[in-house]
Amino acid sequence: MKELPEKILEKVGKYAESKKFSDYKKQKLIDVVTQGYNQGLVCKGDAMGLIAAQSIGEPGTQLTLRTKHYAGSQEVSVGSGIQRLSEIVDARSFSKHPQMTVYLNKEIIKTKKDAQKFCNNLVYVTADDIGEFQEDFYNRNVVYKIDEQKVEDLFLDKEEIITLIFDSIDGLYTSKRFSGKKTQINFLFDKNTPLYDIRKAIIKWKKIPVSGCKKIEETILSEKENEYVILTKGSNLKEVLKYEEIDSYRTVTNDLAETYKILGVEAARHAVVKYFLQVFEENGIAIDNRHAYLLADLMTSNGLLQGVVRTGITGAKKSPFARASFEETTKHLLNAALNREREELNGIVENIIVGQPINSGTGIVKLTLDPKGFEKMVKAKKKMEEKNK
């Protein structure tokens, strides 16, 4: 029986101190943990990849095809079930339901009103969202009118917004001016300006960014463990991390590819494990955490985030037979032949294909017969039989 590693032993000791265990109880606890630790050890030759695949695949058939929604709101939703699991395992370059959990900086955001204001200001707003371009093609005139109620709901300053749009717009008009106490702008075009050019300019002007963070469509302010947290529909981690009002150490996104690009491969590995186990937990299915860690380690083993697909982990395998066993069999075998690749038959898949014992389990044991030793054993056996007679 192996002894506990120092880190685990230290944690057990701290726990025993916090519970004020006696020396006898502490030793009993160490014995129980040691027993569990040794039962969880992997024997040499165990096919952990196959065990993990079976342990994930079997309960995976029970996953639903539904989409989860946050309580009380249908605006912010996150994928769940088999669809979300497929996203994670394939390491797709985009998430179907991108979502962020934004934690706030308590030193800057101190009240609920401040939190709600910042929450609303995160939503990406364009000129078309808070106003309307009214066209008078006959007189070659366009009027932009702001919706004061929408501006108020988003905690924006209408005069600042109008000034921003006024300064941002640049086009074919001959003059522009404020009217109605800076609540609208009039654009007068030359009478010879083609109507097509006016329409094209308006379509461009509608996309002028007014406030917020691009790709964030909606936000919800919720309270979690006595602090305010913002849940977003849409994700733009790179831009959100620039805000002083957020806690950059805890703010996360469920988009694995974005996590990998912004925070690196270790953060991506952690995200794979977290969201992978979360899918099963939401559906009431329990699997061993080690299977998720094994999968995450494999997906990030070469410093990149790669999915278990033909263009990812499988396509990067050295063995031609292993690549051909997954998809596009003819293509892989033909390319291997043209490139004069050599099959070493080191893996499990390759040996199964050619009908050889695999290098795992009982196949890892090598037995040889010693003729002289065998003869000695036979003679010794005969002597024992004679004595017994």
N, C-alpha and C positions, 0 to 999 in steps of 0.2 A: 504493500500500500504506500503510495507516494504522499509525502508531506505537503501541506498547503504552501503555496507561494507566499512570500513576505507581504505583498500588498493585501491579499485576502486575509491573512492572519492579523494584519494591522486593523483592518476594518472590523473583523470579529471582536478584536480586543476593545476597540472604541465602543462598539455596540454593547458589549458586556459591561463596560464602565458606565455608560449612560443609563443602563437598567439596574446598576448597582448589584451585579451578580457576585456571588461568593466564588472563591477559587474552584470549588467543586462544580458549581453550575457552569462556570466559564469553561472548564475542561470538558464538561459534557457537551456544551455547545460546539467547541472545537472538534470533538469527535464526530458529532452529527454532520457538521459542515465538511469535514475531511472525507467521511463516507460518501456524501453526495458528490463531492468533487471527484473522487476516484471512479464513481459510477458513471460520471459524465465524460470521462476521458475516452479518446478515440484510440482504438487499437491500430497498430501498423497493418496496412493492407486493406482497411475498411474503405469501401467505395463511397466516400462521403458525398460526392457529386450526385451519384445515382440516388442515394438515400434522401438528399435534400430535394432533388427533383420530384421524387415520388411523394415526399411529405408535403410539398407545395402543390403539386398537381392534383392530388386526390381531393383535398378540401377545396381547392380552387374551382372544382366543378360545381360546388354549392353556392358560389357567389352569384349575386343578382345582377340584372342589367339596368337597375334603376339609377337615377341621379339623386344624390343627397342634397337637401336644402337646409339652410340655417333656420332655426325655429322663428316663426313670425315674419319671415321674409322669403320671397321667391326670387328676389333680384340677384342675390349673391348665391351661387350654387357651385358645388365642387363635384367632380366626377367620382363615382364610386363603383364598387363591384368589379366585374371582369374587365370593363372598359378601362378603368383607372389602372388596374393591375397590368394590363397589356401596355399601357403608356409607360409605366415604370420599367418593366422588364425590357421593352424594346428601346428604352432611352430615346424617345422621340424628340425631335428638335423643337417641338412646340407642344404645349398642353391644350387640350380641348376646352378645359375649364380653368384658365389661369386665375389664381387667387393669391392674395398676400395677407399676412397678419402683421400689422404695423403697430409696434409698441411705441409709446410716447415718452419723451424726455420730461420727467417730472419736475425738473428745475425750471423748464420753460412753460410747459402746459400744466397749470395748477388747478384750473377750474373746469367744470363740465362745459361751460360756454366756450372757453378757449379750445377745448378738445373738439367740440362740434363745429366750430368755425374752421379749424384746421382740417377736420374731416371733410367738410364741404369744399374747401379750397384744393383738396387733392384731386377732385374730379376734373377730368380734362374737358374744358369748355371752349367752344369756338364761337365766332361771331354769329353763326347761324343758330346756335343753341339759345342765345339770349336776346335775339333781335330778328328783324325781318327786313329783307331788301325788297322794296316796292318799285316796280319798273313802270316807267312811262315812255314807251318806245317812240311814240309819235313826237314828243318834245325832246327826245334823247336825254331824259332825266331819270336819275335813280335816287331814291330816298331810303336811308337806313334808319329804321325806328327801333329803339331799344325797349324791351319788355321789362318794365320796372319791377314787377312782381318776381320774375325769375331772378333778376339781379339781387333783390332783397333776400330771397330764399337761399342764395349761394353766398351771402355775406360779402357781396362785391360793391364797389363804389361805381355808380353809373357814370359819373363825369370822368373818372379815370379810364373806364372802359371805352367810352366814346372817344376820348383823347387818344388812347392806344390805337383804336381802329383808324382814327383820322390820320395818325402818323404812319400807320403800317400800309395803308392802301396807296398804291402808286399805279397809275394806269393811263388810259387814253383820254380822260376827262379834261375839259378846258378850265374848270373851276370847281372848288369844293368849299363849303361853308357850314358852320354850325347854325342850328335854328332850334327854337323851343327850349331855351336855357340848357343847351348841351344835352339834350335827350335824343337828338337825331342829327344826321348829316345829309346834306343835299349834294349830289354829284351831277354836274351838268356837262354833257358830252358835246363835242362838235356836231353840227347838224349832218355832216357828211360821214360820220362814223358808222360803219356797217353794224347792223343789229346783231350779227353773229359775234362780233368782237365785244359788244356790250355784254351779251349773255355769257361769253367766255370769261370776261373779267368778273362778273358777279359770282360765277361758280368758284372762281379762285378766291374771292374775298370771303365767301362763306366759311372757308377753311382756316381763316386767320385765328391763331391761338390766342385766347384771352387770359386764361388762368388754368392752373392745375397741371397734372402730370400726364403726359401722353400715354395712351393705352389703358388708363384707368377709367373705366366707364361709370362705375357706381361705387359708393362707399357706405358702410354702416358702422356706427359707433356703438360699441357694446362694452359692458363692464365685466372684467375677468379678474378674479382674485384681488378685489379692492383697487383695481386700476382700470383706466380706460384704454381700450384696444380698438383699432380700426380694421375692419375686414373689407377688402376691396374685391371688386369684380374686374379682372384684368390685372396684369402684372408688369411693372417696370422697375425692377430692383435697383438698377444702376442709377436712375434719376432720383428715386425716393431716398436713397442713402445720402444724398447731398443735402437734404433738409436738416436744419439744426433741431427742429421740433421732435424728431424721432430718435428712438433708441436703436442705433445702428447695430448693436451687438445681439439684439434679440429679434429684430425684424426679419421675417423669412418669406419666401415664396414657394409655392408648390410646384413650380416649373423647374424640373431637374436640369434641363439644358441651360437655363438662365442662371441657376445656382452655380453650375460648373464654370460658366464663362466669367461670372462676377467674383465668386468667392473661392474657386479652385476645386481640385479633385477631392480633397479630404472632406470639404463641405458637401460635395455631391454624393460621396459615399455615405455620409451620415444621413443625407436626405433620402437616399434610396431605402435605407433600413427603416427610417422613421415612417415614411409614407407607405412603404410596402406592408409593414406590420399594421399600420392604421387601417388599411383596406380590410384586412381579415378581422380586426377587432370590431370595426363598425358592423360587420355582418355576423358577429357572435361566434367567430371561429378562432380557435387557439392553435398556434403552431410554435415550435421551438425557435427562439430568437436566433439561434446559431445558423439556422438555414438561411435566414435573411442576411446575416453577416457574411456567410460564405458566398452568396449571390452578389452582394455589394462588392466584396473583395475581388471577385472575378471580373466584374464590370469595370473596375477602376485599377486593375493590377498593373497596367502599363502606363499609368499617369493620364489616361484619357477616359472619358465616360463613353463606354460602348455597350450597345444593347445586345441581347441574345438573338441576333438576327444574322442573315447571310452576309450583310455588309458590316457587321460588327465583330463580335467575338468569334463566331463560327468561321467567318470569311478570313479571319486573321490567323487561323490555326496553321501550323507548319505541315501537318500531315495531309496529303492529297485525299486519302480515303476518308478522313474525318470531315473535310470540307464537302466532299461529294455525298456524304451520308445525310446531309441536312436538306439542301435544295440545289437545283441546277446540277444534277449529277454528271450529265454528259459534258457540260461546259468545263467543270473542274477537272475531270479525268483527261479531257482533250488538252487543256492548257498545261496540265502536269506532264503529259507525254511530250508536248511540243517544247516545254522548258527543261525536259530531262530531269525532272524532280525525282528524288529517291524516297521511298516509303520505308521508314525505320521500324514500323510496327511497335511503337512504344506505348501507345495509348490503348484504352479499352475498346473504343469503337473499331479501330483498325484491326485488332486481333479477332473481334467477333466476326468481322466481314470475311476474313480469310479462314475462319474456323479454328483458330488457335486458342489455348487457354489465356485468359486475360491476366494482366499483371496486377491483380487485386484479389482480396479474399483468399480462398484456398489456392488460387493460381499463383500467388506470390511465394508459396513454399516450394523449395527445390529439394527433392529427395534423390539420393544416390545410393547405390548398393556397393558395399565393401566386401568383395569375395572372401578374403582371408578372415575378416571379422565374422562373416556369415558362417563359415566353416567352424570357427571356434564356438559360436553360439549353438550350432547343431550338436557338436561333441559334448558341450556342457549339458545340454538338454538330455542327451542319451545317458550320461553318467547319473543325472538326477533320477531318471526313470529306473535305472538298474538298482540304485540304492533304495528306492521306494519299494521295489519288489522284495 
